[in-house]
């Protein structure tokens, strides 16, 4: 496959891991970075010590605070910023998009107004001629593990077959695999929903529950995700795909998962503020706020999601609704 000029909008841990991987595939990668010290590290030291230490970046990777310089002439653009920053970054990039560029995203979350996955907001913010080619990357991918060469897999969802197949090809190598999907809505929803359930899996760790409990949670969470996706018009099977079950497993079991870690730290804590607990971003909090509105709007029963939402918004004993939910749980006949 011919080598591409790729713009990655963001310079956090996943953005850096993607840049590292794609540059090793021979592609030129420009990263949009608003932190001067991080950009300097990338350009001069060929590393990102703040977000992905111990990974030496290829010289094909560069960083700039000038979004025009990053996006102009790029054939593929990958959004890799927190969900709350997506709309602003797209607006900045929009005037410089190359004709026929493929826009893709790994940003996970819900739009707080529409309750749609953030990928739908990204599509709405783009000129009409780009919307059909938008793709979403989902799946069980811890940035540091992927950058270190551990086998990793993504699902790449999009409505345009050529666009998603192009992305599958540029990501695929001996250690990184990618599966195409038509369910853009479902992959976006599952990617956001799993962050909510990962908080409960962290609560299990904080409460010193065994893997029995976490396995039970995975089963219950997957069932709830499937029902929510189906009611919203997405494919129910996406809940058990790489973007749903796969991502939930890695987020809920890995020591690096921020949502899991947040849930663990809540046990016995005096605050539910992630910054006071020493965590930069916990996407599952805003996802829970949107998720509770969504299930009420869709009239879907999701008692585990409700228990998590209630817990993270209490003033103390944040685990209490979750513990009560498990104590009163009755399983259906199978």
Phi, psi and omega per residue, in radians:
X1 nan 2.475 -3.111
X2 -1.175 2.630 -3.114
X3 -1.323 2.480 -3.034
X4 -1.967 2.733 2.919
X5 -1.665 2.066 -3.021
X6 -2.053 2.289 3.045
X7 -1.835 2.198 3.061
X8 -1.919 2.041 -3.098
X9 -1.596 1.725 -3.036
X10 2.363 2.765 -3.137
X11 -2.538 0.517 3.075
X12 -1.419 -2.837 -3.051
X13 -1.146 -0.786 -3.127
X14 -1.252 -0.691 3.088
X15 -1.015 -0.734 -3.127
X16 -1.206 -0.701 3.106
X17 -1.111 -0.702 3.103
X18 -1.133 -0.755 3.123
X19 -1.063 -0.753 3.129
X20 -1.051 -0.825 -3.118
X21 -1.132 -0.828 -3.059
X22 -1.216 -0.605 3.079
X23 -1.148 -0.644 3.085
X24 -1.189 -0.316 3.044
X25 -1.457 -0.033 3.094
X26 1.714 0.052 -3.109
X27 -1.528 2.600 3.035
X28 -1.458 2.254 -3.042
X29 -2.171 2.200 3.052
X30 -1.989 2.215 -3.103
X31 -1.855 2.286 3.035
X32 -1.472 2.074 -3.008
X33 -2.381 2.158 -3.097
X34 -1.682 -0.028 3.133
X35 -1.762 1.930 -3.047
X36 -0.969 -0.701 -3.095
X37 -1.205 -0.581 3.104
X38 -1.241 -0.765 3.105
X39 -1.061 -0.716 3.115
X40 -1.106 -0.741 3.086
X41 -1.010 -0.818 -3.087
X42 -1.146 -0.777 -3.056
X43 -1.343 -0.616 -3.046
X44 -1.774 -0.668 -3.097
X45 -1.778 -0.195 -3.118
X46 0.998 0.804 3.065
X47 -2.719 2.979 3.074
X48 -2.312 1.445 -3.023
X49 -1.156 -0.453 -3.105
X50 -1.260 -0.703 -3.003
X51 -1.973 -0.449 -3.096
X52 -2.587 1.245 -3.073
X53 -1.169 2.748 3.062
X54 1.265 0.160 3.076
X55 -1.954 2.097 3.119
X56 -1.499 2.110 -3.087
X57 -1.509 2.555 3.067
X58 -1.153 2.635 3.125
X59 -1.209 -0.148 3.058
X60 -1.327 -0.122 3.122
X61 -1.706 2.242 3.053
X62 -2.351 2.864 -3.116
X63 -2.365 2.599 -3.128
X64 -2.699 2.537 3.029
X65 -1.428 -0.058 -3.130
X66 -1.621 1.801 -3.064
X67 -1.151 -0.540 3.091
X68 -1.070 -0.776 -3.136
X69 -1.123 -0.548 -3.126
X70 -1.357 -0.725 -2.976
X71 -1.518 -0.610 -3.091
X72 -0.966 2.205 3.116
X73 1.313 -0.042 3.123
X74 -1.222 2.313 -3.135
X75 -1.499 -0.423 3.103
X76 -2.347 2.296 3.089
X77 -2.062 2.277 3.122
X78 -2.069 2.065 3.058
X79 -1.379 2.154 -3.141
X80 -2.472 0.883 3.092
X81 -2.024 2.828 3.063
X82 -0.997 2.647 -3.019
X83 -1.001 -0.577 -3.089
X84 -1.215 -0.312 -3.094
X85 -1.729 -0.056 -3.007
X86 -1.033 -0.922 -3.052
X87 -1.048 -0.748 -3.126
X88 -1.116 -0.760 -3.108
X89 -1.186 -0.679 3.107
X90 -1.084 -0.747 3.138
X91 -1.061 -0.652 3.121
X92 -1.198 -0.641 -3.070
X93 -1.421 -0.476 -2.975
X94 -0.892 -0.768 -3.093
X95 -1.158 -0.280 -2.995
X96 -1.923 0.134 -3.095
X97 -1.168 2.334 3.081
X98 -1.297 2.511 3.079
X99 -1.030 2.351 3.133
X100 1.271 0.187 3.070
X101 -1.130 2.569 3.065
X102 -1.692 2.168 3.115
X103 -1.748 2.216 3.107
X104 -2.327 2.891 -3.052
X105 -2.585 2.529 2.990
X106 -2.109 0.138 3.097
X107 -1.250 2.312 -3.027
X108 -2.112 2.257 3.119
X109 2.816 -3.123 3.119
X110 -1.967 2.600 2.966
X111 -1.321 2.159 -3.059
X112 -1.182 -0.309 -3.138
X113 -1.582 -0.925 -3.068
X114 -1.494 -0.347 -3.041
X115 1.158 0.232 3.024
X116 -1.437 2.726 3.013
X117 -1.053 2.613 -3.007
X118 -1.043 -0.417 3.109
X119 -1.056 -0.574 3.133
X120 -1.238 -0.578 3.036
X121 -1.149 -0.724 3.117
X122 -1.047 -0.739 3.127
X123 -1.101 -0.782 -3.104
X124 -1.121 -0.512 -3.119
X125 -1.386 -0.187 -3.057
X126 -1.649 2.682 3.002
X127 -1.015 2.621 -3.025
X128 -0.934 -0.673 -3.050
X129 -1.184 -0.220 -3.141
X130 -1.756 -0.312 -2.932
X131 -1.081 -0.696 -3.085
X132 -1.136 -0.465 -3.047
X133 -1.621 0.027 -3.124
X134 -1.173 2.390 3.120
X135 -2.240 2.747 3.128
X136 -2.132 2.333 3.057
X137 -1.762 2.218 3.076
X138 -2.366 2.983 3.074
X139 2.287 2.995 -3.091
X140 -1.387 1.532 -3.062
X141 -2.309 1.809 2.964
X142 -1.485 2.169 -2.974
X143 -0.962 -0.889 -3.088
X144 -1.099 -0.638 3.141
X145 -1.197 -0.735 3.106
X146 -1.110 -0.782 -3.123
X147 -1.113 -0.518 3.140
X148 -1.429 -0.046 3.067
X149 1.708 0.170 3.105
X150 -1.254 2.439 3.107
X151 -0.921 2.259 -3.035
X152 -2.456 2.558 -3.138
X153 -2.340 2.501 3.049
X154 -2.096 2.767 2.824
X155 -1.922 2.345 3.141
X156 -2.026 1.929 -3.041
X157 -1.860 2.452 3.098
X158 -3.029 2.766 -3.119
X159 -1.411 -0.486 -3.101
X160 -1.612 2.038 -3.066
X161 -1.051 -0.761 -3.114
X162 -1.107 -0.719 -3.124
X163 -1.118 -0.843 -3.103
X164 -1.211 -0.587 3.105
X165 -1.218 -0.582 3.057
X166 -1.085 -0.778 3.139
X167 -1.175 -0.686 3.088
X168 -1.000 -0.750 -3.106
X169 -1.182 -0.706 -3.084
X170 -1.286 -0.405 3.124
X171 -1.520 -0.523 -2.985
X172 -1.201 2.224 2.921
X173 -2.664 -2.781 -3.052
X174 -1.139 -0.521 -3.064
X175 -1.947 -0.421 -3.133
X176 -1.911 2.203 -3.126
X177 -2.075 2.699 3.133
X178 -2.478 2.350 3.131
X179 -1.953 2.298 3.123
X180 -1.370 2.628 3.099
X181 -2.568 2.566 3.061
X182 -1.578 -0.181 -2.994
X183 -1.550 1.268 -3.129
X184 -1.081 -0.791 3.126
X185 -1.064 -0.824 -3.094
X186 -1.131 -0.717 3.124
X187 -1.143 -0.712 3.092
X188 -1.099 -0.729 -3.129
X189 -1.215 -0.821 -3.122
X190 -1.080 -0.687 -3.134
X191 -1.089 -0.578 3.117
X192 -1.444 -0.744 -3.091
X193 -1.101 -0.661 -3.061
X194 -1.091 -0.439 3.121
X195 -1.133 -0.566 3.109
X196 -1.149 -0.879 -3.080
X197 -1.180 -0.489 3.107
X198 -1.129 -0.498 3.082
X199 -1.094 -0.733 3.109
X200 -1.140 -0.610 3.104
X201 -1.161 -0.568 3.032
X202 -1.198 -0.634 3.075
X203 -1.056 -0.664 3.074
X204 -0.997 -0.751 3.135
X205 -1.137 -0.758 3.132
X206 -1.144 -0.558 3.120
X207 -1.479 -0.020 -3.134
X208 1.122 0.546 3.032
X209 -1.288 2.711 -3.103
X210 -1.412 3.101 3.079
X211 -1.163 -0.335 3.034
X212 -0.959 -0.823 -3.091
X213 -1.150 -0.722 -3.111
X214 -1.199 -0.618 3.084
X215 -1.139 -0.682 3.077
X216 -1.079 -0.775 -3.131
X217 -1.080 -0.732 3.131
X218 -1.020 -0.768 -3.136
X219 -1.111 -0.811 -3.125
X220 -1.170 -0.725 -3.126
X221 -1.139 -0.722 3.135
X222 -1.103 -0.694 3.105
X223 -1.093 -0.785 3.138
X224 -1.133 -0.741 3.125
X225 -1.054 -0.727 -3.137
X226 -1.065 -0.763 -3.128
X227 -1.163 -0.694 3.128
X228 -1.144 -0.782 -3.140
X229 -1.076 -0.801 -3.119
X230 -1.093 -0.752 -3.113
X231 -1.178 -0.503 -3.138
X232 -1.441 -0.192 3.116
X233 1.777 0.134 3.080
X234 -1.608 3.099 3.117
X235 -1.415 2.146 3.124
X236 -1.040 -0.562 -3.099
X237 -1.147 -0.340 3.123
X238 -1.108 -0.427 3.107
X239 -1.094 -0.489 3.135
X240 -1.791 0.224 3.136
X241 -1.551 -3.054 3.061
X242 -0.990 -0.629 -3.080
X243 -1.305 -0.420 -3.134
X244 -1.807 -1.517 -3.126
X245 -0.996 -0.792 -3.112
X246 -1.051 -0.821 -3.125
X247 -1.199 -0.637 3.104
X248 -1.101 -0.736 -3.132
X249 -1.075 -0.838 -3.085
X250 -1.217 -0.651 -3.136
X251 -1.244 -0.640 -3.063
X252 -1.484 -0.304 -3.133
X253 -1.918 -0.458 -3.084
X254 -1.268 2.441 3.064
X255 -1.166 -0.270 -3.104
X256 -1.549 -0.173 -3.092
X257 -1.226 2.057 -3.069
X258 -1.168 -0.658 3.133
X259 -1.159 -0.741 3.067
X260 -1.069 -0.802 -3.105
X261 -1.093 -0.681 3.105
X262 -1.062 -0.816 3.114
X263 -1.042 -0.688 3.114
X264 -1.114 -0.758 -3.095
X265 -1.232 -0.376 -3.141
X266 -1.159 -0.459 -3.089
X267 -1.201 2.015 -3.133
X268 1.418 0.033 -3.103
X269 -1.362 2.748 3.096
X270 -1.696 -0.092 -3.125
X271 -2.481 2.672 3.031
X272 -1.881 0.169 3.129
X273 -1.349 1.997 -3.086
X274 -1.041 -0.613 -3.135
X275 -1.137 -0.691 3.100
X276 -1.217 -0.359 3.088
X277 -1.603 0.005 3.060
X278 1.530 0.410 3.140
X279 -2.080 2.338 -3.091
X280 -1.223 -1.008 -3.020
X281 -2.338 2.270 3.062
X282 -2.203 1.636 -3.070
X283 -1.105 -0.439 -3.088
X284 -1.149 -0.392 -3.129
X285 -1.199 -0.946 3.121
X286 -1.162 -0.572 3.093
X287 -1.110 -0.657 3.103
X288 -1.165 -0.682 3.106
X289 -1.065 -0.730 3.107
X290 -1.312 -0.672 -3.098
X291 -1.063 -0.694 -3.126
X292 -1.173 -0.661 3.082
X293 -1.171 -0.666 -3.097
X294 -1.157 -0.800 -3.096
X295 -1.193 -0.524 3.081
X296 -1.255 -0.669 3.103
X297 -1.148 -0.726 -3.112
X298 -1.459 -0.201 -3.080
X299 1.035 0.874 3.091
X300 -1.874 2.348 3.058
X301 -1.423 2.086 3.126
X302 -2.475 1.254 -3.032
X303 -1.094 -0.543 3.108
X304 -1.176 -0.780 3.099
X305 -1.046 -0.734 3.130
X306 -1.091 -0.713 -3.140
X307 -1.124 -0.693 3.116
X308 -1.142 -0.793 3.129
X309 -1.020 -0.855 -3.134
X310 -1.060 -0.724 -3.091
X311 -1.117 -0.822 -3.066
X312 -1.284 -0.152 3.117
X313 -1.922 0.143 3.047
X314 -1.338 2.903 3.119
X315 -1.532 -0.331 3.095
X316 -2.825 3.043 -3.127
X317 0.795 0.997 -2.996
X318 -1.082 -0.413 -3.116
X319 -1.472 -0.178 -2.983
X320 -0.988 -0.835 3.130
X321 -1.103 -0.603 3.117
X322 -1.183 -0.780 3.117
X323 -1.094 -0.745 3.121
X324 -1.099 -0.713 3.110
X325 -1.019 -0.808 -3.133
X326 -1.156 -0.683 -3.127
X327 -1.131 -0.604 -3.081
X328 -1.698 0.102 -3.070
X329 -1.168 2.291 2.998
X330 -2.112 2.149 -3.100
X331 -1.507 2.506 3.138
X332 -1.298 2.859 3.050
X333 -1.210 2.349 3.130
X334 -2.064 nan nan
